[in-house]
Amino acid sequence: MRLRILYTVCVLCGYLKFFRASFNASSYQYMKMLVHGMIYLEGQVNCKRISECWQEEVWHQRLIDFLNHGKYNLNQVNEDRFNQLLPLALKHPKNRDVLSKYVMFSIDPTNFKKYKDKQMQGVHYTGDGEGIYKAHSMVMSCFIYGSSCIPFKKILYWGSQGVPKGRQIPKSQIYLKLARKAEKIKVFGKKRIAVFDGEGCSKKVLPYFHKSPEWSGFVTKFPRTRNIVVAGKSQHIRRYLSGLKNTEFPPMLIGNKEVYYHELEVEVPSLAFLGRCRRVVIQDEPGNVDQKTMRVLITDVMDLTVEQILTIYRRRWKEETYHQIIKDRLGVKTYKHRRLKAIMRFLELADVAYCFLEYRRLKDKVWESSLSEVRNALIRKAEYRLCVKFNLQLPKRLVVNG
């Protein structure tokens, strides 16, 4: 499907004008082509296909040269996304709930894998694509407020073995580096709270969020490999979980879902700097006291209610959804670039496309829709305009959907 009609979608072109200052004339044109392609080409995105589907004949190598060498202020694009989208999310009436005074900052590593050999797509150390070093994963971060997830910075993690010179950064340092960058973002009087999976629950990461005045604290998943101190008695976390009974899990309604939880205050010898902290155990399968069906959360913010703690960790899943959308819906899983510079620029454009869908969700009366539904509605609208302009028969899905 050619994009000559899609190019006239004024709302997308108007949104991209927010980033005009970060590009020169030709680079801005290529940026528009890539973002349009990510949204409208059903997730199967590469430079060659985008160039073939565009309104004019454009050699696909020009798109590749743009990603490798064109004018592209990466930091400015990231900053413009936040300056435009975060205030919109903060003032949206649907985002005001039990967590309205907190802005969540989520950090989560993710892999970009090929379908066959399960290796990470691209990312060689040398520019010729034949280097022996391959990246391990990408540590990505985002701000979450209410039902809005806004992508933030990302840093490549090369692993712990065979790391190229200059890339020997432990994952714990990447977490802290992203946190320091997040402190520069204005949150308009809200409190920052960090949330991450079990990988961040370490004595190298948690002290920063526990002591820094910029952070209220953290909520993280607690690994079931450590001892805890309950009522002055030390025991392994697994032994404690095995002794819990169904009567110790009262129900609570979070949104439209009933959650069963168990709350306690403990000390963790391996995290002694935290002192006394709160622990919440979630029962994933009501009535099943097998500890394999339980998740353990830990926080140092003592004034949080149980409802707030459970809501915080439930909303952390929005970052996982963000990863899925940019991979499967916006074509990040199919890129073929090898240079790190081109990959980071490509991922940033995917974030621009993602934020455009969130922008539409915030501005239009489609708040209850998912971002995939917003994207599908744009595609249907563009197909309808195409059929009307060229007097074509409407596809069945457009007839069924009215």
TORVEX-287054 format. One record per residue (C-alpha): x, y negated, z; residue number from 1; residue in one letter. Coordinates in steps of 0.25 Angstrom, whole numbers, m for minus. Layout:
N
ATOM      xx      yy      zz     k   r
ATOM       X       Y       Z   NUM   A
...
END
This chain:
402
ATOM      xx      yy      zz     k   r
ATOM       0       0       0     1   M
ATOM       6     m13      m4     2   R
ATOM       7     m25       6     3   L
ATOM       2     m37      m3     4   R
ATOM     m11     m37       5     5   I
ATOM      m5     m34      18     6   L
ATOM       5     m46      16     7   Y
ATOM      m7     m55      17     8   T
ATOM     m11     m51      31     9   V
ATOM     m10     m65      37    10   C
ATOM     m10     m61      51    11   V
ATOM       3     m52      50    12   L
ATOM      10     m63      42    13   C
ATOM       6     m73      52    14   G
ATOM      11     m65      63    15   Y
ATOM      25     m63      56    16   L
ATOM      27     m78      55    17   K
ATOM      30     m78      70    18   F
ATOM      43     m72      66    19   F
ATOM      47     m81      54    20   R
ATOM      58     m88      61    21   A
ATOM      66     m75      63    22   S
ATOM      67     m72      48    23   F
ATOM      71     m80      35    24   N
ATOM      62     m80      23    25   A
ATOM      66     m66      17    26   S
ATOM      67     m59      30    27   S
ATOM      54     m64      35    28   Y
ATOM      48     m58      22    29   Q
ATOM      54     m45      25    30   Y
ATOM      50     m45      39    31   M
ATOM      35     m47      35    32   K
ATOM      37     m35      25    33   M
ATOM      42     m26      36    34   L
ATOM      31     m30      46    35   V
ATOM      20     m28      36    36   H
ATOM      25     m15      32    37   G
ATOM      26     m10      46    38   M
ATOM      12     m13      49    39   I
ATOM       5      m9      36    40   Y
ATOM      13       3      31    41   L
ATOM       8      14      40    42   E
ATOM      21      15      48    43   G
ATOM      29      20      36    44   Q
ATOM      38       8      35    45   V
ATOM      52       7      28    46   N
ATOM      57      m5      20    47   C
ATOM      55       2       7    48   K
ATOM      40       5       9    49   R
ATOM      38      m9      14    50   I
ATOM      45     m15       2    51   S
ATOM      36      m6      m8    52   E
ATOM      23     m10      m1    53   C
ATOM      26     m25       0    54   W
ATOM      19     m35      m9    55   Q
ATOM      32     m38     m17    56   E
ATOM      43     m30     m22    57   E
ATOM      54     m30     m11    58   V
ATOM      66     m22     m11    59   W
ATOM      66     m14       2    60   H
ATOM      81     m16       4    61   Q
ATOM      78     m30       7    62   R
ATOM      70     m26      19    63   L
ATOM      81     m17      24    64   I
ATOM      91     m29      22    65   D
ATOM      81     m38      30    66   F
ATOM      82     m28      42    67   L
ATOM      97     m27      41    68   N
ATOM     101     m41      37    69   H
ATOM      90     m51      36    70   G
ATOM      87     m62      45    71   K
ATOM      80     m57      57    72   Y
ATOM      80     m63      71    73   N
ATOM      77     m50      79    74   L
ATOM      76     m57      93    75   N
ATOM      68     m69      87    76   Q
ATOM      57     m59      81    77   V
ATOM      56     m52      95    78   N
ATOM      55     m65     102    79   E
ATOM      44     m70      93    80   D
ATOM      36     m57      94    81   R
ATOM      36     m60     109    82   F
ATOM      33     m75     109    83   N
ATOM      21     m72     100    84   Q
ATOM      15     m59     106    85   L
ATOM      18     m58     121    86   L
ATOM      11     m71     124    87   P
ATOM      m1     m66     116    88   L
ATOM      m1     m53     124    89   A
ATOM       0     m60     137    90   L
ATOM     m12     m69     135    91   K
ATOM     m21     m59     129    92   H
ATOM     m33     m56     138    93   P
ATOM     m33     m41     136    94   K
ATOM     m19     m40     142    95   N
ATOM     m23     m45     156    96   R
ATOM     m24     m33     165    97   D
ATOM     m18     m27     178    98   V
ATOM      m4     m30     172    99   L
ATOM      m7     m44     167   100   S
ATOM       5     m50     175   101   K
ATOM      15     m40     170   102   Y
ATOM      22     m39     156   103   V
ATOM      28     m25     154   104   M
ATOM      41     m23     148   105   F
ATOM      43      m9     143   106   S
ATOM      56      m2     138   107   I
ATOM      55      11     131   108   D
ATOM      65      18     122   109   P
ATOM      60      24     109   110   T
ATOM      66      33      98   111   N
ATOM      64      30      83   112   F
ATOM      64      45      78   113   K
ATOM      64      51      64   114   K
ATOM      53      61      61   115   Y
ATOM      63      73      58   116   K
ATOM      76      73      66   117   D
ATOM      71      64      77   118   K
ATOM      83      55      76   119   Q
ATOM      81      40      78   120   M
ATOM      79      33      65   121   Q
ATOM      91      26      60   122   G
ATOM      99      17      70   123   V
ATOM     113      21      66   124   H
ATOM     125      14      72   125   Y
ATOM     132      11      59   126   T
ATOM     126       2      48   127   G
ATOM     128      13      37   128   D
ATOM     118      23      43   129   G
ATOM     128      33      45   130   E
ATOM     133      30      59   131   G
ATOM     133      42      70   132   I
ATOM     126      34      80   133   Y
ATOM     111      34      81   134   K
ATOM     102      27      91   135   A
ATOM      95      34     102   136   H
ATOM      82      26     104   137   S
ATOM      77      12     105   138   M
ATOM      74       5     118   139   V
ATOM      62      m3     115   140   M
ATOM      54     m13     124   141   S
ATOM      41     m21     124   142   C
ATOM      33     m30     133   143   F
ATOM      19     m25     137   144   I
ATOM       8     m34     142   145   Y
ATOM      m6     m28     143   146   G
ATOM      m9     m20     130   147   S
ATOM       1     m28     122   148   S
ATOM      15     m22     119   149   C
ATOM      26     m31     113   150   I
ATOM      39     m25     108   151   P
ATOM      52     m31     113   152   F
ATOM      66     m28     112   153   K
ATOM      72     m15     108   154   K
ATOM      87      m9     109   155   I
ATOM      93       3     103   156   L
ATOM      98      14     112   157   Y
ATOM     109      22     106   158   W
ATOM     109      33     117   159   G
ATOM     120      38     126   160   S
ATOM     129      46     117   161   Q
ATOM     137      42     105   162   G
ATOM     133      27     106   163   V
ATOM     140      17      97   164   P
ATOM     148       7     103   165   K
ATOM     140      m5     108   166   G
ATOM     128       3     109   167   R
ATOM     130      10     122   168   Q
ATOM     119       4     130   169   I
ATOM     112      13     140   170   P
ATOM      97      13     139   171   K
ATOM      96       7     153   172   S
ATOM     103      m6     148   173   Q
ATOM      94      m7     136   174   I
ATOM      82      m7     146   175   Y
ATOM      88     m18     154   176   L
ATOM      93     m26     141   177   K
ATOM      78     m26     136   178   L
ATOM      73     m30     150   179   A
ATOM      82     m42     150   180   R
ATOM      77     m46     136   181   K
ATOM      63     m45     141   182   A
ATOM      65     m55     152   183   E
ATOM      67     m66     141   184   K
ATOM      53     m64     137   185   I
ATOM      43     m74     143   186   K
ATOM      31     m66     149   187   V
ATOM      24     m79     153   188   F
ATOM      23     m77     168   189   G
ATOM      21     m62     168   190   K
ATOM      29     m51     175   191   K
ATOM      38     m42     168   192   R
ATOM      38     m27     172   193   I
ATOM      46     m16     165   194   A
ATOM      41      m3     161   195   V
ATOM      48       9     155   196   F
ATOM      49      24     154   197   D
ATOM      57      33     163   198   G
ATOM      70      29     156   199   E
ATOM      70      16     162   200   G
ATOM      68      21     176   201   C
ATOM      83      21     180   202   S
ATOM      92      13     190   203   K
ATOM      98       6     178   204   K
ATOM      85       0     173   205   V
ATOM      76      m2     185   206   L
ATOM      84     m11     194   207   P
ATOM      84     m22     183   208   Y
ATOM      68     m23     183   209   F
ATOM      68     m21     198   210   H
ATOM      76     m33     202   211   K
ATOM      75     m43     190   212   S
ATOM      66     m54     193   213   P
ATOM      61     m54     179   214   E
ATOM      54     m41     181   215   W
ATOM      43     m37     190   216   S
ATOM      48     m22     190   217   G
ATOM      46     m10     182   218   F
ATOM      37       2     180   219   V
ATOM      43      15     174   220   T
ATOM      41      29     173   221   K
ATOM      49      37     184   222   F
ATOM      57      49     180   223   P
ATOM      54      62     188   224   R
ATOM      68      65     191   225   T
ATOM      71      57     204   226   R
ATOM      69      57     218   227   N
ATOM      59      48     226   228   I
ATOM      57      44     240   229   V
ATOM      43      45     245   230   V
ATOM      40      42     260   231   A
ATOM      55      43     263   232   G
ATOM      56      57     257   233   K
ATOM      64      59     244   234   S
ATOM      59      69     234   235   Q
ATOM      60      71     219   236   H
ATOM      49      65     211   237   I
ATOM      45      78     205   238   R
ATOM      43      84     219   239   R
ATOM      34      72     223   240   Y
ATOM      26      73     210   241   L
ATOM      24      88     212   242   S
ATOM      17      85     226   243   G
ATOM       7      76     221   244   L
ATOM      m8      80     221   245   K
ATOM     m20      76     212   246   N
ATOM     m26      68     224   247   T
ATOM     m14      59     224   248   E
ATOM     m17      54     210   249   F
ATOM     m29      44     211   250   P
ATOM     m35      39     197   251   P
ATOM     m34      25     192   252   M
ATOM     m40      19     179   253   L
ATOM     m30      12     170   254   I
ATOM     m37       6     158   255   G
ATOM     m46      17     154   256   N
ATOM     m38      29     159   257   K
ATOM     m38      35     172   258   E
ATOM     m24      37     178   259   V
ATOM     m20      46     190   260   Y
ATOM      m8      41     198   261   Y
ATOM       0      42     211   262   H
ATOM       7      31     218   263   E
ATOM      18      30     228   264   L
ATOM      30      22     232   265   E
ATOM      44      28     232   266   V
ATOM      59      26     232   267   E
ATOM      68      32     221   268   V
ATOM      82      35     226   269   P
ATOM      88      34     212   270   S
ATOM      81      20     211   271   L
ATOM      84      15     225   272   A
ATOM      85       0     221   273   F
ATOM      70       0     218   274   L
ATOM      66       3     233   275   G
ATOM      52       7     235   276   R
ATOM      44       8     222   277   C
ATOM      31      13     217   278   R
ATOM      28      26     210   279   R
ATOM      16      30     202   280   V
ATOM      13      44     197   281   V
ATOM       3      45     185   282   I
ATOM      m4      58     183   283   Q
ATOM      m5      60     168   284   D
ATOM     m14      72     169   285   E
ATOM     m25      70     180   286   P
ATOM     m26      82     189   287   G
ATOM     m12      87     185   288   N
ATOM      m2      86     196   289   V
ATOM       9      92     188   290   D
ATOM      21      81     189   291   Q
ATOM      23      83     174   292   K
ATOM      10      76     172   293   T
ATOM      14      64     180   294   M
ATOM      21      51     177   295   R
ATOM      29      43     188   296   V
ATOM      30      28     187   297   L
ATOM      38      19     196   298   I
ATOM      38       4     198   299   T
ATOM      45      m6     207   300   D
ATOM      34     m16     206   301   V
ATOM      27     m13     219   302   M
ATOM      15     m23     217   303   D
ATOM      10     m16     204   304   L
ATOM      m3      m8     206   305   T
ATOM      m4       6     202   306   V
ATOM     m13       2     190   307   E
ATOM      m3      m8     185   308   Q
ATOM       8       2     186   309   I
ATOM       0      12     178   310   L
ATOM      m4       2     168   311   T
ATOM      11      m3     166   312   I
ATOM      16      11     163   313   Y
ATOM       4      14     154   314   R
ATOM       6       2     146   315   R
ATOM      21       5     144   316   R
ATOM      15      15     134   317   W
ATOM      13       3     125   318   K
ATOM      27       3     121   319   E
ATOM      27      17     117   320   E
ATOM      15      14     108   321   T
ATOM      23       2     103   322   Y
ATOM      34      12      99   323   H
ATOM      24      21      92   324   Q
ATOM      18      10      84   325   I
ATOM      31       4      78   326   I
ATOM      36      18      75   327   K
ATOM      23      24      69   328   D
ATOM      15      12      64   329   R
ATOM      25       2      61   330   L
ATOM      36      11      54   331   G
ATOM      47      10      64   332   V
ATOM      49      25      63   333   K
ATOM      52      25      48   334   T
ATOM      63      15      47   335   Y
ATOM      76      19      40   336   K
ATOM      85       8      45   337   H
ATOM      99      12      51   338   R
ATOM     104      m2      55   339   R
ATOM     101      m6      69   340   L
ATOM      98     m20      65   341   K
ATOM      88     m16      55   342   A
ATOM      81      m6      64   343   I
ATOM      80     m17      75   344   M
ATOM      74     m27      65   345   R
ATOM      64     m16      60   346   F
ATOM      60     m13      74   347   L
ATOM      58     m28      77   348   E
ATOM      49     m29      65   349   L
ATOM      41     m17      70   350   A
ATOM      39     m24      83   351   D
ATOM      34     m37      75   352   V
ATOM      24     m28      68   353   A
ATOM      20     m21      81   354   Y
ATOM      18     m35      87   355   C
ATOM      10     m40      76   356   F
ATOM       0     m29      79   357   L
ATOM       0     m32      93   358   E
ATOM      m2     m47      89   359   Y
ATOM     m15     m43      81   360   R
ATOM     m20     m35      93   361   R
ATOM     m18     m47     102   362   L
ATOM     m24     m58      93   363   K
ATOM     m35     m50      86   364   D
ATOM     m47     m43      93   365   K
ATOM     m41     m29      92   366   V
ATOM     m35     m28     106   367   W
ATOM     m41     m14     108   368   E
ATOM     m34      m9      96   369   S
ATOM     m20      m3      95   370   S
ATOM      m9      m8      87   371   L
ATOM     m11       3      77   372   S
ATOM     m25       0      76   373   E
ATOM     m22     m15      73   374   V
ATOM     m12     m11      63   375   R
ATOM     m22      m1      56   376   N
ATOM     m32     m12      56   377   A
ATOM     m22     m21      48   378   L
ATOM     m19     m10      38   379   I
ATOM     m34      m8      36   380   R
ATOM     m37     m23      34   381   K
ATOM     m25     m24      24   382   A
ATOM     m30     m12      16   383   E
ATOM     m44     m18      15   384   Y
ATOM     m39     m31      10   385   R
ATOM     m30     m23       0   386   L
ATOM     m43     m16      m5   387   C
ATOM     m51     m28      m6   388   V
ATOM     m41     m36     m14   389   K
ATOM     m38     m25     m24   390   F
ATOM     m53     m20     m24   391   N
ATOM     m49      m6     m19   392   L
ATOM     m57       5     m12   393   Q
ATOM     m56       4       3   394   L
ATOM     m49      15      10   395   P
ATOM     m58      25      18   396   K
ATOM     m53      20      31   397   R
ATOM     m57       5      28   398   L
ATOM     m71      10      24   399   V
ATOM     m72      18      37   400   V
ATOM     m67       7      46   401   N
ATOM     m76      m3      39   402   G
END
